[in-house]
């Protein structure tokens, strides 16, 4: 009889519980709190959102290849120029809307002789970035740094 009682106690101790133990509940609360603070850190370190799709010229502003380069060497786009530390120097003479972005006819005097170029800017909404492609420049992904 004692063996049956001991076996019953053992089975009851090993069986499924009807709620998390107190230490498990504390662990779950800590994980939730940690995830919340991680989300806050991620938002604080994330690049600015893309300019709105209905902006007159969505590409105007400061852009860079990384968040760190936003401060150190942004590419500066205006309605007529591309300039900045480490950026090609281009003058725009025709800006046309295109599916997903803009096609820009430009003069980029970085190479001799000065030549005309077509700069294609496309926005990647899911990545929060703009892709620059042209005949003379390598494809470059840029994030928005702000105005």
Secondary structure as UniProt FT lines:
FT   HELIX           2..14
FT   HELIX           22..45
FT   TURN            53..54
FT   TURN            56..59
FT   STRAND          61..64
FT   HELIX           67..72
FT   STRAND          75..77
FT   STRAND          81..83
FT   TURN            85..86
FT   STRAND          90..98
FT   TURN            99..100
FT   STRAND          101..108
FT   TURN            109..110
FT   STRAND          115..124
FT   TURN            125..128
FT   STRAND          129..134
FT   STRAND          140..146
//
